[in-house]
Amino acid sequence: MSQLHNRLTPSLRAEWNLFDKRNSSSVEFLSLCEKMISVGEFLLAHDVAKAGLEKHKNDRKLCQRAAHALSKAGSPKMASQLLEDLVAGGDRGVETHSLLASAYKDLWEQSTDLDSKQKYAELAIARYEEGFSTNSFDNLRTSQRQDLETQYYPCINISFMHFFSGNNEAGKDYAEKAWKICEKLKAGGKNDYWIQATEAEALLLLGSVDDAVFSYSEAVSMTDTEPSWISSTRKQALQIAGAYDDEIRKKIQSAFPTLGIVAFSGHVLDQPGSIPRFPAEAEEMAKREIEAALKEMDASCGYSSAACGTDIIFLEAMIERGAETHIFLPFAKEEFIETSVRRAGGNWVARFESVLDQATSIHYVTKDGYNGEDTLFTFCNDVLLGFAAMRGRGMDEDPRLLVFWDGQAGAEGGTGELVKKWRKNFNDPLIIDAKQVLRATPEIKGKSGHGGETSPAFLIQDDPRVLPRTIKTMLFADVEGFSRLDESQTPYFVEKFLGGISEIIGRLNSSPAFVNTWGDSFFAVFDKLEDGLELALELRDYFSKGDWTELGLMEGMEVRISMHAGPAYEKFDPILGKLNFFGSHVNQAARIEPIVLPGSVFVSETVAALLSFGHDGFDFEYVGHLELAKNFGSYPIYNLQRTGYRYDD
């Protein structure tokens, strides 16, 4: 089943940009937020709810939606904190308790130790039971339909949590109750997606697998069913089915459609006079192959760059399907046109502009120029794949990779390099064989293959004023509360501050490319993202968990840490006597640091995307779309953490 009718048309991002934030009512904020949640735009939904709460403080519905969006975006800890504040303020509503229980359930699922799992399971069950006990089950037999409609959700989730906590009898008891509530509602003429899906889950928990498959299929085929609803139901259904066996899991999986998240990479159009690999004569056949692959994958959410050739063909095919398109450019648009679009001649520039005009979103690795640096193509690919993985995380769906490829390793930033990384971290891509398309194109049949170049040729004149850039991870840190120290304690603090950092650096796999300190502040540049991530979390824990009583600070000290990754300029610093790093991406990392909550590590969306693509041991929670310091602009920001939750964190 396709979910194409649910795509962002018109773009909800554009609607939010035009939204009257100053004069809109809480109901208008809520309506836009719910539209975004319904199509899986959870991060944007949170930003809408947060902005609404700034104007309509303590609005219960907006707070609930903000927490729900955070949970769906993979930030259950922050969601639970929002909802705990609501409960502490006296909210005893079923929905608030159920949302808080759901956040605890996510924390239970992602906890890494048994004690934390048990504690979060107990909290989840207690909150679900609080929501369910508004009416006892005996009273539900005779209660009004509107009361029943608030009860099946907590009831089925109590069953789920008991099932996975090893209390099967209690799980079956609550599953039976949930099934009876749904049957009573349906007998009274009420049947929507959630009632049908709850009945299906109850049947699965009771062991009636075939009946569950039928009920799930009925639910997802209902009119106006939203992709995010299906994603949520599918996740829980597969968890339950997985506790049985693989055969049952496959049966349950067959009942659900997916959003169809597809990342794409493929060959650019051949330059005039080159040995054929993807000539203009092969375009029509390539288009047919791409369209057939997208149909097979039921694709409705695409991630790609926009070079002449198969990138643009992919984007055009996705647009024709009514799908989302998310475009990633490695550097400034004007130079990308010159390096990767105009080179093909014809109407490719017009087609490029057209797909950009119709894109759901456009992302730049850097808005600066190319400077002949092919590493920007590689970095763009990494960020693109990371964004696809982030979307899959929010929808609980494995993204797929589609490539139009001749099987050759190719050059830096090319399709071959991307395929290798994808296979290492995800699954096997779907490959359209470029050689087969070449052989089947009558006009060029029999000609030898292309040499394997995958990045466009763009030569610039040697210019000593053009500094080289390399992809780096930048970290800034400063200590909260340093100014409160007595002057006489400053030397001891500096000794412990610098000594602690030095010890942490000594434990890293590789040393930073650059470090600098001033007072209570620290700046480091890393060649490898992993080293920056490790230092950031070690430094955070050094302050928050260290002993600072010798400074008269009984509650310890907190550090604020920011991170960003991107191309940075390298130049010899005559004052420091060594290479230093400069540029807009260094500035962006610096501008994040002043807005960091003490004791936290805030990272850019670029770092979050890279984390989503092959960096085990690290995770993140969404913080929001925040204004950076010194009028640098507004950006999505994430809170870095280690994989898994502990109850005492």
Sequence and secondary structure as in RCSB ss.txt:
>XXXX:A:sequence
MSQLHNRLTPSLRAEWNLFDKRNSSSVEFLSLCEKMISVGEFLLAHDVAKAGLEKHKNDRKLCQRAAHALSKAGS
PKMASQLLEDLVAGGDRGVETHSLLASAYKDLWEQSTDLDSKQKYAELAIARYEEGFSTNSFDNLRTSQRQDLET
QYYPCINISFMHFFSGNNEAGKDYAEKAWKICEKLKAGGKNDYWIQATEAEALLLLGSVDDAVFSYSEAVSMTDT
EPSWISSTRKQALQIAGAYDDEIRKKIQSAFPTLGIVAFSGHVLDQPGSIPRFPAEAEEMAKREIEAALKEMDAS
CGYSSAACGTDIIFLEAMIERGAETHIFLPFAKEEFIETSVRRAGGNWVARFESVLDQATSIHYVTKDGYNGEDT
LFTFCNDVLLGFAAMRGRGMDEDPRLLVFWDGQAGAEGGTGELVKKWRKNFNDPLIIDAKQVLRATPEIKGKSGH
GGETSPAFLIQDDPRVLPRTIKTMLFADVEGFSRLDESQTPYFVEKFLGGISEIIGRLNSSPAFVNTWGDSFFAV
FDKLEDGLELALELRDYFSKGDWTELGLMEGMEVRISMHAGPAYEKFDPILGKLNFFGSHVNQAARIEPIVLPGS
VFVSETVAALLSFGHDGFDFEYVGHLELAKNFGSYPIYNLQRTGYRYDD
>XXXX:A:secstr
   GGGS SS HHHHHHHS TTT  HHHHHHHHHHHHHTT HHHHHHHHHHHHHHSTT HHHHHHHHHHHHHTT 
HHHHHHHHHHHHHTT   HHHHHHHHHHHHHHHHHB SHHHHHHHHHHHHHHHHHHHTTS HHHHTTS HHHHTT
THHHHHHHHHHHHHTT HHHHHHHHHHHHHHHHHHHHTT   HHHHHHHHHHHHHTT HHHHHHHHHHHHTSTT 
 HHHHHHHHHHHHHHHHTT HHHHHHHHTT     EEEEEE B   TTS  SS GGGHHHHHHHHHHHHHHHT  
EEEE   TBHHHHHHHHHHHTT EEEEEESS HHHHHHHHTGGG TTHHHHHHHHHHT SEEEES SS  TT TH
HHHHHHHHHHHHHHHHHHHHT   EEEEEE S   STTSHHHHHHHHHHHS   EEEEHHHHHHT GGGTT    
    S        TTS  EEEEEEEEEEEETGGGS GGGHHHHHHHHHHHHHHHHHHSSS  SEEEEETTEEEEE
ESSHHHHHHHHHHHHHHHHSS  GGGT TT  EEEEEEEEEEEEEEEETTTTEEEEESHHHHHHHHHGGGS TT 
EEEEHHHHHHHTTT TTEEEEEEEEEE GGG  EEEEEEEEESSB TT 
